[in-house]
Amino acid sequence: MRNVTDLNFPLTLAPMVGLTHVALRRVISEYMPLNASTHWPTEMLNSRRVPGENLKTTPETLRDDFESNLVPQILGNEQKPIEDSVKRLVNEWGATGIDINMGCPVQKALKHNYGVSLMGDVGYAAEVVRMTKKNATVPVSVKLRAVGSSQSVPELIKFVNTLIDAGADWITLHPRTAEQKRRGQADWNQITELKKNCTVPIIGNGDIQTVEDVLEMLTTTGCDKVMAGRALAARPWMMWQLGEKLGLEAPAGFEGRKAPVTLEEEGAEYGRALMKMIDYSEHYFMSVAGASENLALRKVAFYVRTTHVWLQFGHSLMSAVAVAKNFSDLRINVARFFESEQCMMQKTELRQ
Ligand SMILES: Cc1cc2nc3c(=O)[nH]c(=O)nc-3n(C[C@H](O)[C@H](O)[C@H](O)COP(=O)(O)O)c2cc1C
């Protein structure tokens, strides 16, 4: 991959702590239209930790051999940890790109001057891009947030163009401010403005819940690609629905079938996708990484906690998952929940 636009599919998953792991990537990738390709993130990886970790068994860096176009996300601002992390991720782990987190708004990131705090220091932010680029033989991207009321959109454009001059190959914008965290309306106009005023591919993110939202963001902002997090985790078949809209072939294993359309069909598909999520979490976290059953169960529970809001009776599912003490109970409880017809909701408040 020379740049993200070399890959033909205009939707990608967002990096999400505790969620964007190998099991979720596999569930979603199985809904990819035939011959479609996109890039795949990891959750954010602390550059101070990556150099000393076993990348093959740490849950955050577990990957499968079938995976390609992996673009792990790093968090950090120091030369040596970034250098060592990037070299390991590219040379040992097989990253095809490196994404730099400049959007994380948590207190710890603010204290250490990485994540979104880098957006307040253009010179240093550019330096972090240069540090990364110098050690990466693959493209480098940056994921940013919106500018707040104290800054103007021209300032955002100037900021991004400085990162591009420092070597950023593409930019992802989640146009909510640090104060908004993940709630409230995303300001898509800032995506439009970046696309109009910057020379590299722009990925838009925020307020995507359905395939119609994906198409609307592509048309109204002109962005090169859309990134979706919570809703794509809940509706992994959005990949298939989008493929149909674009005239692509059904995913492998779904030949001759149509993607779910009604909210009842989506409810049933959620149940099937969750069963896969359970199988893959058990396989990767316990069998491959040797983690405890408890950790693998917690991964599934967190997935349900984030995505249950799209199910009409999601709270009951969450309780059924929370009480399971092992994978055998979990499968029984989930199967029982989906014995009666379940219905999804098109939109939620996006409060999680
Ligand atoms: C549980 C959770 C964890 C997240 N962790 C990260 C992260 O590690 N790195 C990052 O850049 N953004 C992170 N985000 C933000 C998402 O990447 C995305 O920008 C945000 O959720 C908006 O997109 P969405 O509405 O499609 O979910 C996280 C979001 C959620 C819900």
The ligand as a Tripos MOL2 file, in Angstrom:
@<TRIPOS>MOLECULE
LIG
   31    33     1     0     0
SMALL
NO_CHARGES

@<TRIPOS>ATOM
      1 C1        -14.6730    2.4680   23.2950 C.3       1 LIG1
      2 C2        -13.9730    3.4560   22.3970 C.ar      1 LIG1
      3 C3        -12.5880    3.5110   22.3950 C.ar      1 LIG1
      4 C4        -11.9220    4.4130   21.5380 C.ar      1 LIG1
      5 N1        -10.5650    4.3680   21.4610 N.ar      1 LIG1
      6 C5         -9.9240    5.1130   20.5100 C.ar      1 LIG1
      7 C6         -8.5360    4.9380   20.2500 C.ar      1 LIG1
      8 O1         -7.8670    4.0810   20.8220 O.2       1 LIG1
      9 N2         -7.9480    5.7400   19.3130 N.ar      1 LIG1
     10 C7         -8.6620    6.6810   18.6130 C.ar      1 LIG1
     11 O2         -8.0980    7.3810   17.7680 O.2       1 LIG1
     12 N3         -9.9790    6.8510   18.8220 N.ar      1 LIG1
     13 C8        -10.6360    6.0660   19.7320 C.ar      1 LIG1
     14 N4        -11.9760    6.1690   19.8760 N.ar      1 LIG1
     15 C9        -12.7250    7.1260   19.0120 C.3       1 LIG1
     16 C10       -13.1590    6.4380   17.7070 C.3       1 LIG1
     17 O3        -12.0630    6.0460   16.9320 O.3       1 LIG1
     18 C11       -14.0600    7.3710   16.8720 C.3       1 LIG1
     19 O4        -13.3130    8.5040   16.5030 O.3       1 LIG1
     20 C12       -15.3030    7.8300   17.6410 C.3       1 LIG1
     21 O5        -15.9000    6.7570   18.3450 O.3       1 LIG1
     22 C13       -16.3460    8.4190   16.6720 C.3       1 LIG1
     23 O6        -16.7160    7.4770   15.7180 O.3       1 LIG1
     24 P1        -18.0560    6.5910   15.8480 P.3       1 LIG1
     25 O7        -19.1740    7.5370   16.2010 O.co2     1 LIG1
     26 O8        -18.2090    5.9740   14.4850 O.co2     1 LIG1
     27 O9        -17.8570    5.5990   16.9430 O.co2     1 LIG1
     28 C14       -12.6700    5.3020   20.7170 C.ar      1 LIG1
     29 C15       -14.0650    5.2220   20.7350 C.ar      1 LIG1
     30 C16       -14.7210    4.3050   21.5390 C.ar      1 LIG1
     31 C17       -16.2310    4.2260   21.4960 C.3       1 LIG1
@<TRIPOS>BOND
     1     1     2 1
     2     2     3 ar
     3     2    30 ar
     4     3     4 ar
     5     4     5 ar
     6     4    28 ar
     7     5     6 ar
     8     6     7 ar
     9     6    13 1
    10     7     8 2
    11     7     9 ar
    12     9    10 ar
    13    10    11 2
    14    10    12 ar
    15    12    13 ar
    16    13    14 ar
    17    14    15 1
    18    14    28 ar
    19    15    16 1
    20    16    17 1
    21    16    18 1
    22    18    19 1
    23    18    20 1
    24    20    21 1
    25    20    22 1
    26    22    23 1
    27    23    24 1
    28    24    25 2
    29    24    26 1
    30    24    27 1
    31    28    29 ar
    32    29    30 ar
    33    30    31 1
@<TRIPOS>SUBSTRUCTURE
     1 LIG1         1 GROUP 0 **** ****
